[in-house]
Structure formats: structure tokens, C-alpha cells
Amino acid sequence: MHIGPHLLPNRLFVAPMAGVTDRPFRQLCRRLGAGYAVSEMVTSRKELWGSLKTSRRADHSGEPGPIAVQIAGTDAAMMAEAAAYNIDRGAQIIDINMGCPAKKVCNKWAGSALMRNEALALEIVEAVVAVCAPRGVPVTLKMRTGWSLEERNALRLARLFEAAGIAMLTIHGRTREQGYKGLAEYDTIAAVKAALGIPVVANGDITSPEKARDVLAYTRADALMIGRAAQGRPWIFREVSHFLATGEHLDAPTVTEARDVLTEHLHDHYGLYGELSGVRSARKHIGWAVRGLPGGEEFRQHMNTLERCEQQVQALRDWFDELGQTHDRLPPTDAANDDEAQGHEACAA
Ligand SMILES: Cc1cc2nc3c(=O)[nH]c(=O)nc-3n(C[C@H](O)[C@H](O)[C@H](O)COP(=O)(O)O)c2cc1C
């Protein structure tokens, strides 16, 4: 699997999720089997590039390549400038966001709302490609199936985007109107894949190895992208990978391994955000990790009262050690994608 000149180790991608897929989480997923990770979106608004949030998002230190940065906006010239700015700071691939349902830039809807304005969407793609192509940087794009069920134009746009020089297309199998509700559908993704020569990535509701196998077979996509199901379960990538290769299930991680993986993630997380902000933003990752496990909800509530890094790490380790007294491996949980509201909110940030 290639994106332009970049050869990827496999075809399992971790999804860009604002407020989630930061550098520590991307590195964690890559270590546990994801072949590719796109960063959280960076705004095309110049005045925000110096902000702490944007500069953290642009921090790729120690990350395995290729470095892919997602940009969001509504103005072709600003998007082209944002692409150039990120390339100068190490981006090797630029991804255009036409998938987010809730992003407002300069009082205009960006993200998937652009799918409704095909002329502007194409103008943005052409402007970004014009800046990236001479620098040898492939441009990829992530979108939904359309604005609404009545306006499902992903196939028409995909053909235009391919002709304009897009190197890979990811499709989340929902319309903009659906937000994160309902079920993802894969017919549109299959139709786009059949019509295009560039790699197509299927995304939406891939929560298990079996679902991954079925979505690959149904859509014939070149790769799969997993978002919410990796929250708190970053080992899903090696589990899916093993199942696709052998048809057999990999054992769940031991409780000890999960404890150590999460401890390492916390330390990386504090390294990027510092103590005050890091302890708070780590809570959601810990909450996802213990979700559905015996006593997980009580622990989550207790953990939300802790304000120091050492307390948080120690509480997490103690909790897993206690779980380890009754379980050798992590017990199965119901890993439904139930984070609709959180998805909207973080995406709007
Ligand atoms: C919290 C959250 C933040 C997201 N932020 C972005 C984003 O910045 N850019 C983007 O293209 N998609 C974003 N998405 C959409 C995901 O990349 C993905 O398309 C969606 O979650 C469906 O995949 P899943 O069912 O595997 O989660 C976000 C989703 C969530 C839940």
C-alpha cells in the first residue's frame, strides 16, 4: 500500500480525531499495529497557527513517517497556504478534511459541508495540489458519502478529485446530516472504489476483526480506517491485522500488558500537555480504557477527582493490578461506537 512515494507497512489506519489522535495516541496505535496515522486537523486560519493548541497539533517529534497533517478550511488560497506552512514544518502528506460534520471556520461551514458546494470543494483541492505537487507532497482527502441521503454525491466528487490529483481518498460511510448517528453504509464506498484508480480507504463503524474482514471484502477498499473503536483499545490494530492474516483471533492483552501500555501512554501524554492540562485530558483515555470492565465506571469517577500525574498513574496501575488478581487477560467488553456527542463537540473545537 502506497500513498504517493510512501510505502506503508500495512493497510490499517488510525482515524484523525480532534482531541484524541494527538502525537502520543498516534504513536501508541502505530506501535500496536496501525500502519498509518493522520494527525488531528489544523485550521487554515493563520492567526491561530501560533496558538498552543495548533502548535501542539503540529508537533511530530519522534513520530514514525510518513507525517500526515490534516487541514480544514473554506478558502482555497488559505488552504494552499496552510498546506505550504505544514510542509515547511515537516508534513510529508497533506490531508484535506471534508468529513467533519461540525467545523465552522470564519462563520462558514467547512469539513463535510464543503461537499455541498462542489465548485468550492474542487477549487480547494486544485489550489492545495498546486502547492503540494511541486514539493513532491501527495494530497489525500477524507469525506463522507454526501450531505444527506438525497444528496449523496461522493462518487461524483471522487471522480473530480482524482482528476485534480488527489492521491488517496478516505470515505466515512455516513452523510453529513447523520453526524455519528445510525449505521455506516458501505455501498457508496464500494461504488467509489470500483470507479477510481487511486487507493480508497473505508471508514465507519469498524469495531471488530470480523467487521474489518467483511468491510474489506464488501467494498474491496485498499485500506481500513478505525477511529472510535481504538479509543482505549489501541491493540485493536494488531488484533485485526492478525485476524486478516490468519483467520484466527489473537488473545486479548494480558492485564499486565494493558497496564504497562496505558502507563506509557500517560507519560507521553503528560510530556506533550504538561501536568495541569495533561491530567485532565488523560481522563478520557483512561475512561475509555476501563469502559465495560468490571468496576470500571466506579474507577472512572474516582480517577476524575485526581489532579496530579503521579496520583493518576498510580491509581491506574493499582486498579489494573487488582483486576489482574481475577483476570489474566482483559475480559471482553461491548465495544460499541457510542461517542456521538463527544465526536461532534471535539470536532467543532
Ligand atoms: C472525537 C472525534 C473527533 C474527530 N475529529 C476528526 C477530525 O479532526 N478530522 C476528521 O477527518 N475526522 C474526524 N472525526 C471522524 C473520524 O475520523 C471518523 O471518520 C469517524 O469517527 C468514523 O469512524 P469510526 O466509526 O471508526 O469512529 C472525528 C471523530 C471523533 C469521534
The ligand as a Tripos MOL2 file, in Angstrom:
@<TRIPOS>MOLECULE
LIG
   31    33     1     0     0
SMALL
NO_CHARGES

@<TRIPOS>ATOM
      1 C1        -13.8430   12.7920   18.7920 C.3       1 LIG1
      2 C2        -13.7870   12.7350   17.2950 C.ar      1 LIG1
      3 C3        -13.0660   13.6860   16.6040 C.ar      1 LIG1
      4 C4        -12.9760   13.6360   15.2050 C.ar      1 LIG1
      5 N1        -12.1880   14.5380   14.5510 N.ar      1 LIG1
      6 C5        -11.9910   14.4220   13.2160 C.ar      1 LIG1
      7 C6        -11.0410   15.2530   12.5430 C.ar      1 LIG1
      8 O1        -10.3730   16.0940   13.1160 O.2       1 LIG1
      9 N2        -10.9040   15.0710   11.2040 N.ar      1 LIG1
     10 C7        -11.6150   14.1120   10.5070 C.ar      1 LIG1
     11 O2        -11.4360   13.9780    9.2940 O.2       1 LIG1
     12 N3        -12.4900   13.3080   11.1420 N.ar      1 LIG1
     13 C8        -12.6770   13.4280   12.4630 C.ar      1 LIG1
     14 N4        -13.5140   12.5500   13.1150 N.ar      1 LIG1
     15 C9        -14.1580   11.4700   12.3390 C.3       1 LIG1
     16 C10       -13.3120   10.1720   12.3680 C.3       1 LIG1
     17 O3        -12.0730   10.3540   11.7070 O.3       1 LIG1
     18 C11       -14.0630    9.0000   11.6770 C.3       1 LIG1
     19 O4        -14.3240    9.3600   10.3550 O.3       1 LIG1
     20 C12       -15.3720    8.6710   12.3730 C.3       1 LIG1
     21 O5        -15.2190    8.6080   13.7740 O.3       1 LIG1
     22 C13       -15.9530    7.3260   11.8710 C.3       1 LIG1
     23 O6        -15.0580    6.2780   12.1270 O.3       1 LIG1
     24 P1        -15.2620    5.2510   13.3810 P.3       1 LIG1
     25 O7        -16.6680    4.7080   13.2760 O.co2     1 LIG1
     26 O8        -14.2020    4.2050   13.1940 O.co2     1 LIG1
     27 O9        -15.0910    6.0630   14.6220 O.co2     1 LIG1
     28 C14       -13.6510   12.6110   14.4960 C.ar      1 LIG1
     29 C15       -14.3870   11.6650   15.2000 C.ar      1 LIG1
     30 C16       -14.4680   11.6990   16.5840 C.ar      1 LIG1
     31 C17       -15.2500   10.6370   17.3120 C.3       1 LIG1
@<TRIPOS>BOND
     1     1     2 1
     2     2     3 ar
     3     2    30 ar
     4     3     4 ar
     5     4     5 ar
     6     4    28 ar
     7     5     6 ar
     8     6     7 ar
     9     6    13 1
    10     7     8 2
    11     7     9 ar
    12     9    10 ar
    13    10    11 2
    14    10    12 ar
    15    12    13 ar
    16    13    14 ar
    17    14    15 1
    18    14    28 ar
    19    15    16 1
    20    16    17 1
    21    16    18 1
    22    18    19 1
    23    18    20 1
    24    20    21 1
    25    20    22 1
    26    22    23 1
    27    23    24 1
    28    24    25 2
    29    24    26 1
    30    24    27 1
    31    28    29 ar
    32    29    30 ar
    33    30    31 1
@<TRIPOS>SUBSTRUCTURE
     1 LIG1         1 GROUP 0 **** ****
